Amino acid sequence: MNISREDAAAALASVESADRRMDTLRGYRYMAPYLQLWGAVWFIANLVDDRWHARASGAWLAGIVIGCAGTAVLVVTQARARTRLGLTSPERSRRRSLGFALLGLTILAYFIAMGVVLGPLDARQANAFISLFWALGYMAVGSWLGMRLFLTGLFTVIAIMAGYLYVHDHFALWMAFFGGGSLLLGGLWLRRP
């Protein structure tokens, strides 16, 4: 059987397109649990902030500790799964895990430095500032990973800005639903094929 050059090129293009689609879906599946974990943290901590403001600091501290621990567990679990499936070597998994730990320290250093540079922010400003950082981060990662993650970040940025500008009395409640809620729904969207 003879295949024309055009048919061969079309078949190769089709395979490459399917390969790119599978890479995108794998990336979405990888990111989904992080969005859902942090979406739950944002939702619960903001809800506590709105309903029981005196307990907001404790709720955020607990949420951050739980979120960081959950993130560490996800990174290690996913690295082990990739190694077990033969998708990467143990050494590469260790380097990747170390990279995530250093990224976490870099982000912590950024927030500490911004706290020094900007000085004390009120609760609304701090919530918007920190939330915008993460939402813009999702957009940045989505620029390479795929449009669903980019759009989830974009929607979250728009919702945060709209709430900051127009919702004054119950901004934390707004953030629970439109910050945390958008991440929870975005995580579900990323899980879809």
N, C-alpha and C positions, 0 to 999 in steps of 0.2 A: 504494500500500500504506500503510495506516494502522497506526501503532504506538501502543500504549497508553502512558500515562505510566509505569505500573509496569514495562512491558517496557523502556522507554528508561532508566529509573533502574537497572534490573537490569543492562542492557548497560553503562552508564557505570560502575557499581560493579565489574563484571567487568574492564573495561579498567583502572581504577585499581588493582585488586588485582594484575593482571598487571604493571602498571608498577612497583608497589612491589616485587614479586618480582624483576623484572629489575634494579632498582636494588640490591637486596640481593645478588643473584648477582654483579653487576659489582663491588660492594665486596669481596665474598669473593675474587673473582679477583684484584683489586688487592692485597689483603693477603696472600694465600697465599705468594708468593715471599719476603716478609719473614719470615713464620713459619718457612719452611723454611731460609732462610739462617741465622737466629739459632738455630733448633733444632739445626742442624749445628754451629754454634759452641759452643753449650752442651754438646752431646753430646761432641764431641771434647775440648774443654778439661777437662770434668769427668772424662772417661775418662783423660786424661793425669794429672790431679790424683790420681786413685785409684791408678793403676798406677805412675806415676813422680812422686811428690809433689814431689821436688826441682825438677822442670821445670814445675810448675804455673804459676808466675808468667809464665814465658816463653810457655807455651801460651795463657794468658788474654790476655796482651798481643797476641800474634799474632792470636788469634781476634777480639779487639776491633777491631784495625786492619783485618783482612779484612772483618769484619762491617760496620764503618762505611763502608769503601770500597764494599762491595757494596750497602749501603743507598743511598749517594749515586748509584751507577750505576743502581739501580732507580728512584729518584726521577726522575732526568734522563730515563731511557729511557721511563718511563711518561708523563712530561710531554710529551715529544716525540711520542709515539704519539697522545696525546689531541689535540695541536695538529694533527698530520698528518691525523687523522680528522675534524678540524673540530669536535671536542667542546668545545674551549676555545680562547681566543686566546693568542698567544705571550706577551702581557703577563701574562695571568692565570697561565700556566704558570710564568713567571719569579717572580711573586709567591708562588705555591704552593711553588716550590723554595726560595725565600728563607725562607718560613715554616718549612719542614722543617729548614733549616739553623739557624734561630733556636731551634726546638724542641730540636734536638740540643745546642746550647749551653746552653739552660735545664736540660736533664737533666744535663749534665756539671756545671753549677754546683750543682745539687741534690746530686749525689753528693759533690762536694767539700765543700759545706756540712755535709752529714750526717757526713762523715768527721771534720770539725772538732768538731761538736757531740757526736757519739757517742764519739769517741776511737777508739783501735785496737780492731778486732774480730778475733776469731780467724777462721781460714779458714772454718769451718763457719758462723759467724754472718754473715760477709761474703757468702758464697755464698747463704745463705737470704735475707738482706736485699735484695741486688741482684736476685735472681731473683723474689722476691715483688713488688718494685716493677714489674717488667715484666709478670708474670702478672696483677697487678691492673690494669695499664694495658690489657692485652688485654680484660679484663672491661669496663673503662670504655668502650673503643672499641666493643666488642660491644654495649653498652647501646643504642647508636645504629645501628650497622651491621647487626647481626643476631645471632641466638641461637647460631649455631655458634661464632662467635668468643668470645662471652661464656662458653659452656660449655667451650671449650678453655682459657680463662683460669681458670675456676673449678676445673676438674680439676687444672690445674697448681698452683694455690694449695693445694688439698687435699693433693696429692701432696708438695709442698714441706713443708708443715706436718707431715704424717705422718712423712716422712723425718727432719725436724729433731727431732721428739719421740722417735722410736722406732728410728732407724737411726744408730748411733754410730760403728761401725768403718768402714763403707764408704759414708758419706753422699755423697761425690762420685760414686761409682758409681750410687747411687740417683738422684742429680740428672742424671746422664748419660741414664739411661733414662726417668725420670719428668718431668724438666724438659725436656731437649733432645728426648727421644722424643715427648713430648706435643705439642711445637710442630711437629715433623716430621709427625706424624700429623694434627694439626690443620690444617696447610697442605694436606695431601692432601685432607682432608675439605672444606676451603673450595673446592677446585678442582672438586668434584663439583657437577653441576647440581641 
